[in-house]
Amino acid sequence: MVTEPFTRPYLDSSVFFALVKQEQIVGLGGLMRWEIARRIFEDAESDKYTIFTSTITIAEVRRIREQTEPLDREEIRQVQRFLQRSFIQTIDVTREIAEMAQELGAEHGMSPIDAIHLATAVWNGCDVLFVWDKRFSRRFEGSPIGGVTVMEPYCNGTAS
């Protein structure tokens, strides 16, 4: 798959989790998940773009469904500090976003949390929502929702 460069990425909690846990799972471009996440964050830190995520991510990044080992207290603090970086914009869930999430969730059979992530990305004009959750991403394969492509994370210039 050849993918256009993104400019307004929204990151689901799974991307933050991959970085903290240094996930050794191969992702797009043949890189490990944690390496892809690191490169996305490095590009943002170099002012190539701003990363968007919901404040829901703060609560959600402690355990991923498929993972057997949740974050420990120090890893949780690390995530909390990291989410305060200037190149990451956390978005509060407003009534408008919640109502959009309710509609998207009903229309696409999504969990409330996944629907909040998608609605937040759409509401904020993101071009891609990165998530390592195939149950979430598969339902939108090749069909952007409100201008947002939901897909597995990649680094600009490395998707193949």
N, CA, C and O of each residue as an XYZ file, in Angstrom:
640
protein
N       0.834     -1.170      0.000
C       0.000      0.000      0.000
C       0.886      1.243      0.000
O       1.740      1.381      0.876
N       0.708      2.140     -0.947
C       1.408      3.419     -0.971
C       0.471      4.449     -0.374
O      -0.693      4.532     -0.765
N       0.957      5.219      0.551
C       0.121      6.145      1.287
C       0.662      7.561      1.159
O       1.871      7.791      1.196
N      -0.268      8.507      1.007
C       0.096      9.923      0.935
C       0.703     10.380      2.269
O       0.361      9.843      3.322
N       1.592     11.359      2.225
C       2.080     11.916      3.489
C       0.915     12.551      4.261
O       0.032     13.176      3.673
N       0.930     12.384      5.552
C      -0.108     12.976      6.401
C       0.406     14.281      6.990
O       1.614     14.487      7.111
N      -0.527     15.163      7.357
C      -0.147     16.460      7.907
C      -0.845     16.782      9.226
O      -0.385     17.643      9.976
N      -1.961     16.089      9.516
C      -2.702     16.318     10.762
C      -3.077     14.959     11.372
O      -4.238     14.553     11.327
N      -2.083     14.260     11.944
C      -2.368     12.930     12.480
C      -3.069     12.966     13.836
O      -2.748     13.770     14.711
N      -4.022     12.075     13.971
C      -4.675     11.816     15.253
C      -4.167     10.453     15.707
O      -4.176      9.500     14.929
N      -3.727     10.351     16.954
C      -3.195      9.085     17.454
C      -4.112      8.494     18.510
O      -4.453      9.139     19.502
N      -4.499      7.251     18.268
C      -5.232      6.455     19.238
C      -4.249      6.039     20.337
O      -3.034      6.088     20.144
N      -4.774      5.639     21.464
C      -3.943      5.262     22.605
C      -2.952      4.135     22.290
O      -1.899      4.043     22.921
N      -3.281      3.288     21.325
C      -2.399      2.157     21.003
C      -1.027      2.618     20.517
O      -0.041      1.902     20.699
N      -0.945      3.792     19.907
C       0.344      4.298     19.410
C       1.226      4.740     20.584
O       2.427      4.468     20.599
N       0.632      5.413     21.553
C       1.375      5.817     22.751
C       1.834      4.579     23.529
O       2.962      4.522     24.019
N       0.943      3.594     23.632
C       1.259      2.361     24.342
C       2.431      1.644     23.667
O       3.324      1.137     24.347
N       2.430      1.602     22.333
C       3.500      0.932     21.587
C       4.861      1.555     21.888
O       5.861      0.848     22.014
N       4.890      2.870     22.002
C       6.147      3.555     22.288
C       6.626      3.236     23.702
O       7.784      2.868     23.900
N       5.741      3.378     24.681
C       6.129      3.160     26.074
C       6.571      1.719     26.313
O       7.560      1.476     27.005
N       5.840      0.765     25.743
C       6.155     -0.654     25.943
C       7.173     -1.182     24.932
O       7.535     -2.358     24.967
N       7.637     -0.305     24.026
C       8.582     -0.684     22.980
C       8.153     -1.990     22.315
O       8.898     -2.969     22.281
N       6.917     -1.973     21.784
C       6.338     -3.163     21.155
C       7.191     -3.672     20.008
O       7.547     -2.926     19.096
N       7.509     -4.944     20.072
C       8.344     -5.610     19.080
C       7.485     -6.344     18.047
O       7.732     -7.510     17.739
N       6.488     -5.661     17.525
C       5.611     -6.218     16.504
C       5.888     -5.443     15.225
O       5.931     -4.213     15.239
N       6.077     -6.162     14.109
C       6.406     -5.505     12.846
C       5.178     -4.777     12.308
O       4.080     -5.330     12.249
N       5.392     -3.523     11.917
C       4.331     -2.706     11.337
C       4.640     -2.380      9.884
O       5.508     -2.997      9.267
N       3.917     -1.400      9.343
C       4.125     -0.979      7.958
C       5.560     -0.503      7.749
O       6.160      0.105      8.636
N       6.096     -0.785      6.575
C       7.463     -0.391      6.251
C       8.511     -1.300      6.872
O       9.706     -1.029      6.758
N       8.075     -2.396      7.540
C       9.007     -3.340      8.123
C       9.624     -2.911      9.438
O      10.510     -3.590      9.957
N       9.171     -1.796      9.983
C       9.689     -1.319     11.265
C       8.858     -1.878     12.409
O       7.693     -2.233     12.231
N       9.469     -1.952     13.584
C       8.728     -2.346     14.782
C       7.765     -1.214     15.143
O       8.018     -0.045     14.854
N       6.656     -1.592     15.781
C       5.657     -0.584     16.151
C       6.256      0.571     16.948
O       5.958      1.735     16.679
N       7.095      0.254     17.922
C       7.647      1.325     18.752
C       8.517      2.269     17.927
O       8.585      3.463     18.220
N       9.190      1.738     16.886
C      10.029      2.581     16.029
C       9.163      3.511     15.176
O       9.509      4.675     14.973
N       8.055      3.000     14.686
C       7.129      3.841     13.908
C       6.609      4.960     14.789
O       6.601      6.123     14.384
N       6.171      4.613     16.002
C       5.667      5.626     16.935
C       6.742      6.664     17.232
O       6.470      7.864     17.225
N       7.950      6.208     17.490
C       9.054      7.138     17.794
C       9.274      8.112     16.636
O       9.453      9.310     16.857
N       9.260      7.604     15.415
C       9.483      8.475     14.249
C       8.342      9.478     14.073
O       8.582     10.630     13.713
N       7.118      9.053     14.323
C       5.976      9.981     14.240
C       6.173     11.109     15.253
O       5.984     12.280     14.924
N       6.551     10.757     16.480
C       6.765     11.768     17.517
C       7.969     12.656     17.207
O       7.925     13.861     17.455
N       9.037     12.080     16.672
C      10.217     12.882     16.314
C       9.878     13.900     15.232
O      10.319     15.047     15.300
N       9.096     13.487     14.231
C       8.697     14.423     13.175
C       7.849     15.560     13.748
O       8.007     16.715     13.356
N       6.965     15.233     14.664
C       6.143     16.272     15.297
C       7.013     17.213     16.121
O       6.816     18.428     16.102
N       7.964     16.652     16.838
C       8.859     17.474     17.646
C       9.713     18.396     16.770
O      10.147     19.459     17.214
N       9.950     17.974     15.515
C      10.713     18.790     14.554
C       9.819     19.772     13.799
O      10.230     20.339     12.787
N       8.601     19.971     14.290
C       7.637     20.926     13.718
C       7.130     20.560     12.329
O       6.730     21.444     11.572
N       7.137     19.274     11.976
C       6.576     18.869     10.684
C       5.059     18.814     10.743
O       4.396     18.949      9.715
N       4.503     18.617     11.930
C       3.050     18.609     12.156
C       2.799     18.579     13.651
O       3.715     18.371     14.447
N       1.549     18.789     14.017
C       1.085     18.641     15.395
C       0.346     17.316     15.486
O      -0.368     16.932     14.560
N       0.515     16.627     16.590
C      -0.212     15.384     16.858
C      -1.460     15.748     17.649
O      -1.408     16.548     18.584
N      -2.590     15.145     17.260
C      -3.854     15.359     17.958
C      -4.278     14.062     18.633
O      -4.069     12.975     18.095
N      -4.872     14.181     19.809
C      -5.471     13.040     20.496
C      -6.487     13.560     21.501
O      -6.434     14.722     21.905
N      -7.394     12.709     21.894
C      -8.425     13.075     22.859
C      -7.880     12.968     24.285
O      -6.955     12.200     24.547
N      -8.456     13.737     25.195
C      -8.093     13.582     26.602
C      -8.480     12.189     27.106
O      -7.961     11.732     28.125
N      -9.389     11.516     26.395
C      -9.740     10.129     26.715
C      -8.492      9.240     26.652
O      -8.384      8.256     27.383
N      -7.561      9.597     25.775
C      -6.323      8.826     25.623
C      -5.558      8.754     26.935
O      -4.951      7.730     27.248
N      -5.585      9.832     27.699
C      -4.855      9.858     28.974
C      -5.340      8.720     29.877
O      -4.534      8.013     30.482
N      -6.650      8.551     29.962
C      -7.212      7.484     30.790
C      -7.019      6.112     30.157
O      -6.830      5.115     30.853
N      -7.069      6.075     28.838
C      -7.042      4.796     28.129
C      -5.646      4.169     28.042
O      -5.521      2.946     27.994
N      -4.606      4.995     28.022
C      -3.246      4.454     27.885
C      -2.768      3.945     29.241
O      -2.010      4.613     29.944
N      -3.218      2.782     29.578
C      -2.735      2.061     30.750
C      -2.729      0.571     30.472
O      -1.989     -0.195     31.091
N      -3.578      0.172     29.519
C      -3.697     -1.242     29.175
C      -4.320     -1.323     27.786
O      -5.243     -0.575     27.463
N      -3.811     -2.229     26.978
C      -4.388     -2.482     25.658
C      -4.989     -3.881     25.696
O      -4.396     -4.805     26.253
N      -6.158     -4.029     25.106
C      -6.899     -5.301     25.177
C      -6.031     -6.529     24.917
O      -6.080     -7.491     25.683
N      -5.240     -6.509     23.849
C      -4.457     -7.687     23.466
C      -3.241     -7.898     24.360
O      -2.649     -8.977     24.355
N      -2.873     -6.899     25.109
C      -1.665     -6.991     25.922
C      -1.978     -7.648     27.255
O      -3.053     -7.446     27.822
N      -1.045     -8.424     27.745
C      -1.242     -9.078     29.028
C      -0.685     -8.249     30.169
O      -1.102     -8.423     31.314
N       0.243     -7.356     29.888
C       0.887     -6.586     30.940
C       0.539     -5.102     30.818
O       0.968     -4.448     29.867
N      -0.232     -4.562     31.766
C      -0.567     -3.135     31.709
C       0.651     -2.278     32.070
O       1.667     -2.790     32.540
N       0.531     -0.979     31.844
C       1.599     -0.070     32.236
C       1.716     -0.049     33.753
O       0.716     -0.143     34.465
N       2.937      0.074     34.236
C       3.128      0.233     35.683
C       3.025      1.720     36.026
O       2.871      2.552     35.132
N       3.108      2.053     37.294
C       2.925      3.453     37.740
C       3.909      4.418     37.072
O       3.527      5.512     36.656
N       5.170      4.009     36.971
C       6.162      4.892     36.352
C       5.869      5.088     34.869
O       6.028      6.196     34.356
N       5.449      4.049     34.178
C       5.096      4.175     32.761
C       3.874      5.078     32.587
O       3.800      5.847     31.629
N       2.930      4.985     33.502
C       1.749      5.864     33.447
C       2.180      7.315     33.616
O       1.720      8.190     32.882
N       3.055      7.570     34.572
C       3.562      8.944     34.767
C       4.323      9.429     33.529
O       4.229     10.595     33.147
N       5.076      8.518     32.913
C       5.818      8.851     31.694
C       4.846      9.291     30.589
O       5.098     10.277     29.895
N       3.753      8.568     30.432
C       2.747      8.926     29.426
C       2.125     10.275     29.764
O       1.946     11.113     28.879
N       1.798     10.492     31.021
C       1.189     11.763     31.423
C       2.112     12.936     31.111
O       1.665     13.967     30.608
N       3.401     12.776     31.411
C       4.370     13.842     31.092
C       4.504     14.021     29.581
O       4.546     15.145     29.080
N       4.571     12.915     28.874
C       4.750     12.961     27.424
C       3.583     13.687     26.750
O       3.791     14.460     25.815
N       2.364     13.441     27.218
C       1.179     14.064     26.621
C       1.100     15.567     26.884
O       0.219     16.244     26.352
N       2.002     16.084     27.688
C       2.059     17.527     27.931
C       3.030     18.237     26.985
O       3.180     19.456     27.062
N       3.682     17.502     26.108
C       4.659     18.089     25.187
C       3.961     19.062     24.239
O       2.787     18.882     23.913
N       4.666     20.069     23.807
C       4.078     21.149     23.003
C       3.596     20.696     21.623
O       2.733     21.348     21.037
N       4.125     19.614     21.101
C       3.732     19.158     19.767
C       2.538     18.205     19.784
O       2.135     17.690     18.740
N       1.970     17.969     20.981
C       0.783     17.130     21.119
C      -0.366     17.989     21.622
O      -0.273     18.621     22.675
N      -1.438     18.004     20.864
C      -2.617     18.764     21.271
C      -3.692     17.793     21.744
O      -4.225     17.005     20.963
N      -4.000     17.865     23.039
C      -5.066     17.019     23.571
C      -6.383     17.789     23.460
O      -6.455     18.978     23.771
N      -7.407     17.089     23.015
C      -8.713     17.691     22.742
C      -9.710     17.188     23.781
O      -9.869     15.981     23.965
N     -10.379     18.117     24.457
C     -11.435     17.748     25.387
C     -12.656     17.254     24.621
O     -12.944     17.727     23.522
N     -13.362     16.309     25.205
C     -14.588     15.799     24.591
C     -15.716     16.775     24.930
O     -16.184     16.840     26.067
N     -16.136     17.523     23.927
C     -17.239     18.468     24.081
C     -18.562     17.755     23.804
O     -18.580     16.605     23.366
N     -19.643     18.440     24.061
C     -20.958     17.873     23.757
C     -21.077     17.566     22.262
O     -21.635     16.538     21.880
N     -20.554     18.455     21.420
C     -20.628     18.242     19.968
C     -19.862     16.988     19.550
O     -20.341     16.201     18.733
N     -18.683     16.811     20.112
C     -17.894     15.619     19.794
C     -18.606     14.375     20.313
O     -18.663     13.359     19.620
N     -19.146     14.445     21.520
C     -19.858     13.290     22.091
C     -21.079     12.915     21.246
O     -21.338     11.731     21.030
N     -21.825     13.903     20.772
C     -22.993     13.611     19.937
C     -22.575     13.017     18.593
O     -23.219     12.097     18.091
N     -21.484     13.551     18.007
C     -20.973     12.979     16.762
C     -20.522     11.542     17.003
O     -20.774     10.666     16.175
N     -19.856     11.292     18.132
C     -19.404      9.934     18.471
C     -20.590      8.994     18.625
O     -20.536      7.844     18.192
N     -21.644      9.475     19.232
C     -22.838      8.652     19.403
C     -23.392      8.235     18.038
O     -23.748      7.075     17.834
N     -23.461      9.191     17.107
C     -23.975      8.901     15.768
C     -23.036      7.976     14.993
O     -23.491      7.018     14.367
N     -21.729      8.255     15.031
C     -20.767      7.403     14.330
C     -20.767      5.989     14.903
O     -20.702      5.008     14.161
N     -20.840      5.896     16.220
C     -20.863      4.591     16.861
C     -22.073      3.772     16.451
O     -21.960      2.575     16.185
N     -23.232      4.420     16.398
C     -24.453      3.716     15.998
C     -24.391      3.313     14.526
O     -24.780      2.202     14.166
N     -23.901      4.215     13.679
C     -23.842      3.960     12.237
C     -22.849      2.867     11.867
O     -23.093      2.087     10.946
N     -21.726      2.809     12.588
C     -20.648      1.890     12.205
C     -20.413      0.758     13.206
O     -19.456     -0.002     13.055
N     -21.259      0.632     14.214
C     -21.118     -0.454     15.180
C     -19.824     -0.407     15.964
O     -19.170     -1.432     16.157
N     -19.453      0.784     16.416
C     -18.189      0.976     17.121
C     -18.397      1.060     18.625
O     -19.487      1.386     19.095
N     -17.353      0.764     19.365
C     -17.396      0.974     20.815
C     -17.454      2.490     21.070
O     -17.003      3.273     20.234
N     -18.001      2.899     22.206
C     -18.062      4.335     22.515
C     -16.688      5.014     22.490
O     -16.559      6.127     21.980
N     -15.672      4.358     23.032
C     -14.333      4.969     23.061
C     -13.773      5.132     21.650
O     -13.234      6.189     21.321
N     -13.892      4.098     20.807
C     -13.416      4.213     19.426
C     -14.173      5.309     18.690
O     -13.583      6.061     17.914
N     -15.466      5.403     18.928
C     -16.276      6.443     18.287
C     -15.838      7.836     18.744
O     -15.840      8.775     17.948
N     -15.465      7.978     20.012
C     -14.960      9.268     20.507
C     -13.661      9.626     19.799
O     -13.470     10.775     19.403
N     -12.762      8.650     19.634
C     -11.507      8.926     18.927
C     -11.801      9.389     17.499
O     -11.234     10.386     17.052
N     -12.666      8.693     16.784
C     -12.971      9.061     15.405
C     -13.655     10.422     15.340
O     -13.288     11.249     14.506
N     -14.627     10.668     16.187
C     -15.331     11.951     16.180
C     -14.376     13.102     16.497
O     -14.476     14.172     15.896
N     -13.467     12.891     17.422
C     -12.493     13.933     17.769
C     -11.586     14.232     16.583
O     -11.276     15.393     16.314
N     -11.161     13.197     15.876
C     -10.321     13.388     14.684
C     -11.087     14.139     13.597
O     -10.550     15.065     12.989
N     -12.318     13.752     13.352
C     -13.139     14.421     12.331
C     -13.380     15.874     12.727
O     -13.197     16.778     11.912
N     -13.783     16.100     13.956
C     -14.123     17.443     14.450
C     -12.935     18.401     14.330
O     -13.116     19.600     14.122
N     -11.721     17.862     14.462
C     -10.519     18.701     14.438
C      -9.790     18.708     13.098
O      -8.659     19.185     13.007
N     -10.434     18.183     12.061
C      -9.876     18.268     10.712
C      -8.619     17.453     10.494
O      -7.780     17.819      9.671
N      -8.472     16.351     11.219
C      -7.309     15.486     11.023
C      -7.450     14.746      9.691
O      -8.563     14.504      9.224
N      -6.322     14.391      9.089
C      -6.381     13.671      7.814
C      -6.217     12.167      7.992
O      -6.572     11.392      7.104
N      -5.672     11.747      9.155
C      -5.487     10.320      9.407
C      -5.683     10.054     10.896
O      -5.309     10.864     11.743
N      -6.274      8.911     11.191
C      -6.384      8.432     12.569
C      -5.594      7.134     12.619
O      -5.969      6.138     12.001
N      -4.495      7.160     13.365
C      -3.640      5.991     13.475
C      -4.060      5.143     14.663
O      -4.228      5.643     15.776
N      -4.229      3.837     14.404
C      -4.642      2.912     15.454
C      -4.118      1.512     15.146
O      -4.206      1.044     14.011
N      -3.571      0.843     16.168
C      -3.174     -0.556     16.034
C      -4.257     -1.423     16.654
O      -4.033     -2.098     17.658
N      -5.401     -1.394     16.059
C      -6.541     -2.205     16.498
C      -7.311     -2.547     15.231
O      -8.086     -1.735     14.724
N      -7.094     -3.737     14.734
C      -7.695     -4.131     13.452
C      -9.220     -4.151     13.510
O      -9.872     -3.937     12.487
N      -9.805     -4.403     14.684
C     -11.268     -4.364     14.794
C     -11.774     -2.956     14.474
O     -12.849     -2.789     13.899
N     -11.002     -1.967     14.846
C     -11.361     -0.575     14.602
C     -11.060     -0.200     13.149
O     -11.940      0.289     12.440
N      -9.832     -0.423     12.710
C      -9.410      0.065     11.394
C     -10.034     -0.680     10.215
O     -10.307     -0.066      9.183
N     -10.264     -1.970     10.342
C     -10.800     -2.758      9.211
C     -12.155     -2.263      8.722
O     -12.435     -2.306      7.524
N     -12.990     -1.798      9.630
C     -14.338     -1.380      9.222
C     -14.312     -0.151      8.305
O     -15.307      0.142      7.642
N     -13.182      0.571      8.260
C     -13.096      1.776      7.440
C     -12.092      1.650      6.301
O     -11.805      2.636      5.623
N     -11.560      0.465      6.082
C     -10.538      0.246      5.070
C     -10.922      0.868      3.732
O     -11.912      0.484      3.110
N     -10.115      1.835      3.307
C     -10.337      2.458      2.009
C     -11.497      3.442      1.950
O     -11.796      3.967      0.877
N     -12.149      3.702      3.059
C     -13.298      4.617      3.079
C     -13.124      5.671      4.159
O     -13.524      5.451      5.302
N     -12.535      6.814      3.821
C     -12.388      7.875      4.825
C     -13.747      8.305      5.380
O     -14.750      8.308      4.668
N     -13.758      8.661      6.642
C     -14.952      9.158      7.313
C     -14.707     10.626      7.639
O     -13.795     10.961      8.396
N     -15.525     11.493      7.063
C     -15.373     12.926      7.329
C     -13.991     13.451      7.012
O     -13.511     14.368      7.678
N     -13.340     12.884      6.001
C     -12.001     13.314      5.612
C     -10.876     12.635      6.369
O      -9.705     12.929      6.130
N     -11.215     11.723      7.288
C     -10.213     11.035      8.105
C     -10.061      9.596      7.633
O     -11.038      8.850      7.570
N      -8.829      9.209      7.299
C      -8.524      7.830      6.953
C      -8.089      7.114      8.220
O      -7.149      7.541      8.890
N      -8.770      6.029      8.548
C      -8.443      5.239      9.737
C      -7.560      4.088      9.285
O      -7.950      3.294      8.428
N      -6.362      4.001      9.868
C      -5.428      2.975      9.419
C      -4.318      2.706     10.411
O      -4.165      3.394     11.421
N      -3.544      1.673     10.083
C      -2.358      1.334     10.874
C      -1.329      2.443     10.720
O      -1.164      2.977      9.623
N      -0.632      2.800     11.794
C       0.375      3.865     11.717
C       1.533      3.552     10.781
O       1.938      2.400     10.624
N       2.047      4.591     10.171
C       3.258      4.510      9.353
C       3.989      5.834      9.480
O       3.428      6.827      9.943
N       5.246      5.837      9.063
C       6.045      7.071      9.056
C       5.952      7.661      7.672
O       5.990      6.923      6.687
N       5.831      8.966      7.567
C       5.853      9.595      6.242
C       7.086      9.131      5.493
O       8.204      9.236      5.997
N       6.881      8.618      4.289
C       7.983      8.169      3.455
C       8.373      6.716      3.634
O       9.296      6.250      2.966
N       7.688      5.965      4.533
C       8.097      4.571      4.736
C       7.013      3.547      4.434
O       7.302      2.350      4.452
N       5.781      3.957      4.157
C       4.723      2.973      3.871
C       4.986      2.356      2.509
O       5.443      3.034      1.589
N       4.698      1.074      2.384
C       4.912      0.413      1.091
C       3.775     -0.533      0.790
O       3.773     -1.183     -0.255
